[in-house]
Structure formats: C-alpha cells, structure tokens
Amino acid sequence: MRKFLKSDKFLILISVLLSVFLWIGMSFSSGSEFTKTISDIPVTVELSQEAIDNGYQIFGLDHVTASVSVTGNRMIVGSLTKSDIQIKAQQTSSITTAGTYTLPLAASKTGVKSDYEFSSAVSPSTIVVNVDRYQEKTLDITSEIVYKVDSGYYSRSVLGDTSVVVSGPESVVSKVSKAVVRDTISGTITETRELTGDIILLDEDGDVINNSDLSMSVTSTAVTIIVEPEKELPIVVPPEGVPSDLDLSKYITVEPSTIRVAGDASVMNNLDSIPVEPIDISNYDNSVHTVEVQVAVPSSCRNISNINTVTVTIDFSSLSMQTYTVTQFEKKNIPDGYTADVPLKQLDVQLIGTEEALSSITSEDLVAYVDWSEMTEGIVIGTSEMPVKIEIPENSGYVWVYGTYNANVTVSKVETTQ
C-alpha cells in the first residue's frame, strides 16, 4: 500500500479527482446569482428635435454620473462595466422652452451582455438640468486693483488681456455687464510691480456672478502696475520766426498754461516745459490773434491732464509795423554749373518790432536773398517762383519780418566750351 501511494499512478488519480471537484465547484458558483453596483455611469440627456431646432441645449451636464445595482449570473455580472449600461433622462420630449427641469433617470442595457437584471433604482433617481440658448459676449477687462503710491508719482495698470469672451446660457450671459480684476496691495508702491489676478464677472448692480454654466476665454490675466514720476509743467510757444531772445511771455498767453505729464525718470529729469506744435509767429501782424494749437507731449511721456490742444493768444498790439523798400538782392548757394537771374529790382517788406528798433533801421540796411541750399526740391531750370528771405542787420533789437515774400527767378545751366 505504501508503495502504491508513492507511485505515479496515485498522483495521476489525485490530479484527476481534484480537477473534477474544481469543475463541479466552478459550475455551481457561476450558476448562482450575484449582485453588484455599477458606479460612475455618465448620464445622457437628449432634447427633442423641436427644442434643438429652436436653439436650445443642455447646460450643467459635465461630469454628471449615476449608479445602479444589477443581479445575475456571477460570471456575467462580474464582467459588467459602466460602458455596458446607459442611464438616460426621461420626459425630455416635454421640454420646449428655456428653464430648469427635474427629470427622472432610467437605466438600460447597451452591451451584448444581457443575462442580468437591474435590482435597484438609479441613484440618484432624478437630475436637474438647465435648458437655454447659447450666447457669447465680449467684455473689456477693467482693473480694480487697490494700491497707493507716493505723491509726485503717477501709476497705471496694464493688463495682459484686455478683453474676455463670456459664453453659456443666454439668461445668465445677458446679466453679465462687466469684467474686472480685483486685488488689494498693502503698503506704498514705489516701483513697477507685476502680479496675476482672477477675472471676476459682475452684473449691472456690481454684484459678483458665480455660475458654473458660464465659460470664459481667460480666467486670469497678468497685471503690471507701472509707477512713474510726474510733473506739472508750463506749456510754452517756441520762438519761431522771431528773435530767439525775444521774451514771448510779454506778448503770448497760453490757456491752459500748464499740463501734467508722467514718464520714465530718465526723461522726466530733463523735462522742464512742454512746447506746442510750431507756430510761425512772423505770420501775425501787430494786433491780437487767437489760435488753437496741438500740445507736443513727447512720445515717451504720458499726458495725464489729457490736454491735447490749447488756446494761444498772440498780442502784438503794443508793437509797431513799418514798411521798407528793399533794393539789394543776393543769390546764395547756387549749385555749380548753374547761373541765376533775379529780375526783381525792389521789394516792399514789412517789419514788426519795438518802435525804438524800427526807427534805427533804414531800407538800405536790408538785403533780400534767394538761398538754393533751402530748396528741398533741388535745382529747377527755367523761370519759377522762389521764396525770398530778408536779412536784418545784427543788433537791430527786437524786430522781425512780417509775412512771406516771393520772386521770379530764372535758372540756366552754364554751357561749357569744348
């Protein structure tokens, strides 16, 4: 007997018997009923074609799932996954307008495995959905960053994104009236600072709108708070067309007379006034004139006052004007290889200045000339009209030529001999 137990035949017999018992056990086990809960099944909501044709859609359905218990053959139930079951909202055919609806949920089999039954109701048994039309709205983003800077400095916020597209249910999007970035910075800012701020949506009353059905093209943006020195500077009129040392403040007033500007410290440190666009003052006679001119704020500076034009009053009524007959003519800087003829023999010109300065000048002191170096169009052969300048003796005092003058000039090319 001991020899038989140790033989190969005994081992084979034992293996066969174990296999039979295992087969019987598995057959019995797989034939018994087994209950299992299938979770995380996506919920499906299908609107009627009429609702879809009217532009309606479901909002707030992202990542909504449910669960249900199933009972059946252990092997079948054990192999079931959420992809074998569909959970669908019922009574959707009654939805024809926008609104919030509570819909019952029901489970159905979708896979080839069908040898099982649903042993419980769907959990949750209902779902709340929002039905509406889709709408988009583009809003400018406004900075509402609260901070403090020292006096003598100007600050401004620059946003990395200037606008945001808000999308979602029409009834919600229509209430959004403003997009802002809010934050509070403690202490005093003395230099440019960078930060990132969340974009907040507000209604027309300034109340925050928090709605998970809304989407934004950007939810946060970079904010740069630029801090620059500022100055209030006088607005001045450059002395064009008159003696450079003439004190124009006696004859010219500007309204407004000052402007507030800000800019980089390297620029502001060298800035003591802001000029207006050039005015040829020689075009104004000895009376009172009022003109509107642009302010020439440097491109590297910021016009805080937002003053773009000023009123310039030119009052030369205290000065005198006198006419002189000029008989001396000169030609300057004629290009090589050309000759010029000015047939004009005399020219009446008017000078403006103090009575003392005018009385010291005679017609013989004045020289009229044509200067080809100032001709931007180059040499013109033949007869053409050219500007005539008047030369006033140095140290004549505060006096200048009023108006502009022209003369016919004939230019010929010098013929070279072979």
VMD Tcl script that draws the C-alpha trace (Angstrom):
set ca {
  {0.00 0.00 0.00}
  {2.81 2.37 0.87}
  {4.41 1.61 -2.47}
  {1.16 2.44 -4.30}
  {0.82 5.80 -2.53}
  {4.25 6.76 -3.76}
  {3.64 5.62 -7.33}
  {2.94 7.86 -10.38}
  {-0.47 6.24 -10.88}
  {-1.62 7.51 -7.48}
  {-0.52 11.06 -8.25}
  {-2.36 10.99 -11.59}
  {-5.53 9.76 -9.88}
  {-5.36 12.53 -7.29}
  {-4.93 15.19 -10.03}
  {-7.96 13.93 -11.95}
  {-10.14 13.90 -8.84}
  {-9.10 17.46 -7.90}
  {-9.90 18.69 -11.42}
  {-13.34 17.13 -11.28}
  {-14.09 18.66 -7.89}
  {-12.86 22.09 -9.11}
  {-15.03 21.92 -12.22}
  {-18.04 21.00 -10.17}
  {-17.34 23.91 -7.77}
  {-16.98 26.47 -10.55}
  {-20.09 25.24 -12.30}
  {-22.05 25.59 -9.12}
  {-20.58 29.03 -8.35}
  {-21.16 30.56 -11.83}
  {-24.69 29.36 -11.88}
  {-25.57 31.22 -8.66}
  {-26.94 34.78 -8.63}
  {-24.63 37.68 -7.79}
  {-25.42 41.38 -7.09}
  {-23.08 44.23 -7.97}
  {-23.34 48.06 -8.03}
  {-22.07 49.73 -11.21}
  {-20.99 53.33 -10.48}
  {-19.76 56.39 -12.33}
  {-22.08 55.86 -15.29}
  {-22.40 59.05 -17.42}
  {-25.93 60.48 -17.58}
  {-27.35 61.13 -21.05}
  {-29.94 63.83 -21.76}
  {-31.39 64.10 -25.26}
  {-33.66 67.01 -26.16}
  {-36.41 66.73 -28.71}
  {-35.66 67.74 -32.28}
  {-38.09 70.64 -31.88}
  {-36.11 72.01 -28.94}
  {-32.82 71.57 -30.81}
  {-34.24 73.34 -33.88}
  {-35.22 76.26 -31.63}
  {-31.61 76.61 -30.49}
  {-31.94 75.04 -27.05}
  {-29.27 72.93 -25.40}
  {-28.43 71.42 -22.03}
  {-26.13 73.24 -19.61}
  {-24.50 71.96 -16.42}
  {-24.26 68.33 -17.50}
  {-20.48 68.00 -17.42}
  {-19.22 65.07 -15.31}
  {-22.72 64.11 -14.07}
  {-22.85 60.38 -13.26}
  {-25.16 57.89 -11.54}
  {-25.07 54.30 -10.27}
  {-27.35 51.23 -10.37}
  {-27.28 47.71 -8.91}
  {-27.51 44.61 -11.13}
  {-28.16 40.95 -10.30}
  {-27.44 37.86 -12.37}
  {-25.01 35.13 -13.23}
  {-21.82 35.64 -11.25}
  {-19.59 35.44 -14.32}
  {-21.77 37.80 -16.37}
  {-22.31 40.35 -13.61}
  {-18.67 40.22 -12.61}
  {-17.59 41.26 -16.10}
  {-20.02 44.18 -16.44}
  {-18.62 47.74 -16.66}
  {-20.23 51.16 -16.91}
  {-19.93 51.02 -20.70}
  {-22.49 48.18 -20.74}
  {-25.20 50.35 -19.18}
  {-26.83 53.61 -20.26}
  {-28.53 55.94 -17.81}
  {-30.82 58.33 -19.61}
  {-33.06 61.21 -18.52}
  {-36.76 60.65 -19.20}
  {-39.62 63.01 -20.19}
  {-37.34 65.26 -22.28}
  {-39.92 65.47 -25.06}
  {-41.94 67.90 -22.92}
  {-39.09 70.45 -22.89}
  {-39.87 73.22 -25.41}
  {-38.72 76.38 -23.62}
  {-35.80 77.59 -21.52}
  {-35.89 76.73 -17.85}
  {-34.76 74.43 -15.05}
  {-36.17 70.90 -15.20}
  {-36.09 67.90 -12.83}
  {-36.04 64.70 -14.89}
  {-36.28 61.06 -13.74}
  {-33.43 58.72 -14.63}
  {-33.73 55.19 -16.00}
  {-31.13 52.54 -16.78}
  {-30.98 50.30 -19.86}
  {-28.65 47.62 -21.22}
  {-26.42 48.68 -24.11}
  {-23.86 45.88 -24.44}
  {-24.12 42.30 -25.74}
  {-24.25 41.01 -22.17}
  {-27.92 40.83 -21.21}
  {-28.19 37.89 -18.81}
  {-28.77 40.09 -15.75}
  {-31.43 42.34 -14.22}
  {-31.46 45.76 -12.59}
  {-32.04 45.14 -8.92}
  {-32.32 48.75 -7.74}
  {-33.45 52.14 -8.92}
  {-30.92 54.51 -10.41}
  {-29.12 56.61 -7.81}
  {-29.76 59.50 -7.85}
  {-33.24 58.89 -9.20}
  {-33.55 62.37 -10.80}
  {-31.34 65.02 -12.36}
  {-31.76 68.80 -12.51}
  {-30.83 70.33 -15.88}
  {-30.76 73.88 -17.23}
  {-32.12 74.33 -20.73}
  {-31.35 77.55 -22.59}
  {-29.97 79.03 -25.77}
  {-26.21 79.51 -26.11}
  {-24.85 83.08 -26.09}
  {-21.43 84.74 -26.24}
  {-20.48 88.23 -25.08}
  {-17.13 90.04 -25.32}
  {-16.29 92.38 -22.45}
  {-13.39 94.74 -21.83}
  {-11.49 93.84 -18.67}
  {-11.18 96.67 -16.13}
  {-8.51 96.82 -13.45}
  {-9.82 97.46 -9.93}
  {-6.52 96.86 -8.17}
  {-6.39 98.94 -4.97}
  {-2.96 100.33 -4.10}
  {-1.18 103.52 -3.01}
  {1.76 105.46 -4.45}
  {3.70 108.42 -3.07}
  {2.84 111.96 -4.13}
  {4.82 113.04 -7.16}
  {4.27 109.68 -8.83}
  {1.73 108.54 -11.37}
  {0.58 104.95 -11.67}
  {-1.48 102.93 -14.10}
  {-2.42 99.30 -14.54}
  {-1.67 97.48 -17.79}
  {-3.49 94.18 -18.32}
  {-2.03 91.25 -20.20}
  {-5.51 90.51 -21.59}
  {-7.73 93.45 -22.43}
  {-10.95 91.52 -23.13}
  {-12.69 88.25 -22.27}
  {-15.33 86.21 -24.11}
  {-18.08 85.01 -21.76}
  {-20.27 82.16 -23.00}
  {-23.06 79.99 -21.64}
  {-26.83 80.12 -21.09}
  {-28.44 83.16 -22.65}
  {-30.35 84.02 -19.47}
  {-27.10 84.13 -17.47}
  {-24.78 85.71 -20.04}
  {-27.26 88.55 -20.59}
  {-26.87 89.56 -16.93}
  {-23.09 89.93 -17.17}
  {-22.25 93.61 -17.68}
  {-18.65 93.95 -16.54}
  {-15.40 92.00 -16.15}
  {-12.87 93.17 -13.57}
  {-9.61 92.18 -11.93}
  {-9.60 92.92 -8.20}
  {-6.88 92.87 -5.59}
  {-5.60 95.00 -2.71}
  {-1.89 95.70 -2.28}
  {-0.81 96.79 1.18}
  {1.77 99.48 1.79}
  {3.04 102.06 -0.68}
  {4.26 101.07 -4.13}
  {7.47 102.83 -5.14}
  {8.29 100.93 -8.32}
  {6.64 98.96 -11.09}
  {5.08 95.72 -9.88}
  {3.71 92.64 -11.66}
  {1.02 90.24 -10.45}
  {-1.68 87.87 -11.70}
  {-5.36 88.49 -10.98}
  {-8.52 86.43 -11.38}
  {-11.19 87.83 -13.70}
  {-14.48 88.48 -11.88}
  {-17.84 88.87 -13.64}
  {-20.32 91.47 -12.37}
  {-23.95 92.32 -13.10}
  {-25.21 95.85 -13.68}
  {-25.56 96.37 -9.91}
  {-21.93 95.42 -9.31}
  {-22.77 92.08 -7.72}
  {-20.50 89.11 -8.46}
  {-21.91 86.45 -10.80}
  {-20.86 82.91 -9.90}
  {-22.38 80.35 -12.23}
  {-20.78 77.04 -13.13}
  {-22.55 77.07 -16.50}
  {-20.54 80.11 -17.62}
  {-17.27 79.74 -19.51}
  {-14.59 82.40 -20.05}
  {-11.92 82.54 -22.75}
  {-9.47 83.57 -20.00}
  {-9.99 83.23 -16.25}
  {-6.98 85.22 -15.06}
  {-4.59 87.77 -16.52}
  {-1.24 89.36 -15.83}
  {-1.37 92.87 -14.33}
  {1.53 95.30 -14.50}
  {1.28 98.33 -12.21}
  {3.55 100.97 -13.74}
  {4.83 103.63 -11.34}
  {6.44 106.74 -12.91}
  {7.39 110.23 -11.69}
  {5.01 113.01 -12.71}
  {5.36 116.77 -13.11}
  {3.16 119.77 -13.76}
  {4.99 121.71 -16.46}
  {4.38 125.05 -18.21}
  {3.19 124.98 -21.82}
  {5.43 127.20 -23.96}
  {5.44 128.57 -27.51}
  {8.82 128.16 -29.29}
  {10.14 131.48 -30.73}
  {9.85 130.58 -34.42}
  {10.08 133.44 -36.92}
  {11.13 135.99 -34.28}
  {14.41 136.78 -32.47}
  {15.33 133.82 -30.28}
  {15.97 136.06 -27.28}
  {12.56 137.75 -27.52}
  {10.63 137.33 -24.27}
  {7.43 135.94 -25.72}
  {5.75 135.83 -22.31}
  {5.15 139.59 -22.73}
  {3.10 139.04 -25.87}
  {1.77 135.47 -25.75}
  {-0.52 133.70 -23.29}
  {-1.47 130.04 -23.32}
  {-4.68 128.61 -21.87}
  {-4.44 126.27 -20.09}
  {-0.93 127.30 -19.18}
  {0.26 124.05 -17.57}
  {-0.02 120.34 -18.21}
  {0.60 117.30 -16.04}
  {2.77 114.58 -17.58}
  {4.45 111.38 -16.40}
  {7.22 109.23 -17.79}
  {10.42 107.39 -17.15}
  {12.70 109.13 -14.65}
  {15.49 109.47 -17.24}
  {13.14 111.55 -19.41}
  {11.35 113.48 -16.69}
  {14.58 114.66 -15.05}
  {15.47 116.59 -18.23}
  {12.00 117.97 -18.88}
  {11.12 121.49 -17.68}
  {8.41 122.55 -20.14}
  {6.09 121.22 -22.84}
  {6.03 123.04 -26.22}
  {3.10 123.47 -28.54}
  {3.35 122.49 -32.18}
  {5.47 125.08 -34.08}
  {3.79 128.41 -34.82}
  {5.42 130.77 -37.31}
  {4.85 133.92 -35.29}
  {6.12 136.09 -38.13}
  {2.78 135.50 -39.88}
  {0.91 137.60 -37.29}
  {0.74 141.39 -37.51}
  {0.75 143.94 -34.69}
  {-2.73 143.18 -33.39}
  {-4.36 140.47 -31.25}
  {-4.72 136.92 -32.62}
  {-6.13 133.72 -31.11}
  {-5.21 130.28 -32.45}
  {-5.81 126.67 -31.38}
  {-2.68 124.52 -31.48}
  {-1.70 120.98 -30.56}
  {0.41 120.27 -27.50}
  {3.63 118.42 -28.41}
  {3.94 115.98 -25.48}
  {6.99 113.72 -26.02}
  {6.00 110.25 -27.20}
  {7.83 108.71 -24.24}
  {5.63 110.62 -21.78}
  {2.01 110.23 -20.76}
  {-0.41 113.15 -20.94}
  {-2.10 112.79 -17.55}
  {-4.13 116.00 -17.93}
  {-5.43 114.72 -21.27}
  {-4.93 118.21 -22.72}
  {-4.41 117.85 -26.45}
  {-4.99 121.41 -27.66}
  {-4.51 124.83 -26.09}
  {-5.59 128.36 -26.96}
  {-2.68 130.66 -27.78}
  {-3.32 134.41 -27.71}
  {-0.74 136.49 -29.59}
  {-0.94 140.17 -28.64}
  {1.47 142.32 -30.66}
  {-0.70 145.43 -30.31}
  {2.00 147.18 -28.26}
  {4.49 146.79 -31.14}
  {4.78 148.78 -34.34}
  {4.87 147.77 -38.01}
  {6.71 149.66 -40.75}
  {7.18 149.17 -44.50}
  {10.63 149.31 -46.12}
  {11.62 149.21 -49.78}
  {14.44 146.74 -50.31}
  {16.68 147.30 -53.32}
  {19.60 144.98 -52.51}
  {19.28 141.39 -53.79}
  {21.64 138.47 -53.39}
  {21.79 134.90 -54.64}
  {23.22 132.34 -52.24}
  {24.47 128.78 -52.69}
  {23.78 128.45 -56.42}
  {24.85 124.91 -57.41}
  {27.99 124.63 -59.53}
  {27.30 124.66 -63.24}
  {24.25 126.90 -62.98}
  {23.55 130.61 -63.15}
  {20.54 132.51 -61.82}
  {18.91 135.84 -62.59}
  {16.53 137.73 -60.28}
  {14.89 140.46 -62.38}
  {13.18 141.96 -59.31}
  {14.71 145.38 -58.57}
  {12.85 146.37 -55.45}
  {10.59 144.74 -52.89}
  {8.36 146.31 -50.25}
  {8.60 144.40 -46.97}
  {7.06 144.95 -43.56}
  {8.88 144.67 -40.27}
  {7.37 144.34 -36.80}
  {9.17 145.34 -33.64}
  {9.54 147.89 -30.95}
  {9.30 151.49 -32.10}
  {12.88 152.08 -30.99}
  {14.22 149.15 -33.05}
  {12.29 150.10 -36.20}
  {13.45 153.71 -36.04}
  {17.08 152.58 -36.15}
  {16.62 150.64 -39.41}
  {16.61 152.05 -42.95}
  {15.80 150.38 -46.28}
  {19.49 150.37 -47.13}
  {20.14 148.14 -44.10}
  {18.00 145.35 -45.52}
  {19.08 142.69 -48.03}
  {16.73 140.35 -49.90}
  {18.17 136.99 -50.96}
  {17.26 133.66 -52.51}
  {19.02 130.67 -50.94}
  {19.26 127.48 -53.01}
  {20.51 125.47 -50.03}
  {16.99 125.59 -48.62}
  {15.39 124.22 -51.78}
  {14.27 120.69 -50.92}
  {13.11 120.02 -54.49}
  {16.53 120.67 -55.98}
  {17.50 122.92 -58.89}
  {14.78 123.88 -61.38}
  {15.92 125.11 -64.82}
  {13.83 127.94 -66.24}
  {11.74 130.62 -64.58}
  {9.95 129.78 -61.35}
  {8.77 131.48 -58.19}
  {11.07 131.10 -55.23}
  {10.87 132.30 -51.62}
  {12.75 135.46 -50.75}
  {14.30 135.93 -47.32}
  {15.10 139.31 -45.74}
  {18.35 139.82 -43.89}
  {18.19 142.27 -40.97}
  {21.41 143.68 -39.51}
  {22.56 142.11 -36.28}
  {21.99 144.03 -33.05}
  {18.90 145.68 -34.53}
  {16.89 144.84 -31.43}
  {13.55 143.14 -31.25}
  {12.42 143.32 -34.87}
  {11.41 140.70 -37.45}
  {9.93 140.33 -40.91}
  {6.16 140.08 -41.13}
  {4.75 137.71 -43.75}
  {6.38 135.80 -46.61}
  {7.75 137.05 -49.93}
  {8.48 135.51 -53.33}
  {10.24 136.49 -56.55}
  {10.52 135.07 -60.05}
  {13.94 133.55 -60.62}
  {15.39 132.31 -63.92}
  {17.92 129.48 -63.64}
  {20.13 128.44 -66.57}
  {22.74 125.78 -66.99}
  {26.21 127.10 -67.78}
  {27.34 125.94 -71.19}
  {30.84 124.54 -71.22}
  {33.16 125.20 -74.15}
  {34.74 122.19 -75.86}
}
mol new
graphics top color blue
foreach p $ca { graphics top sphere $p radius 0.5 }
foreach p [lrange $ca 0 end-1] q [lrange $ca 1 end] { graphics top cylinder $p $q radius 0.2 }
display resetview
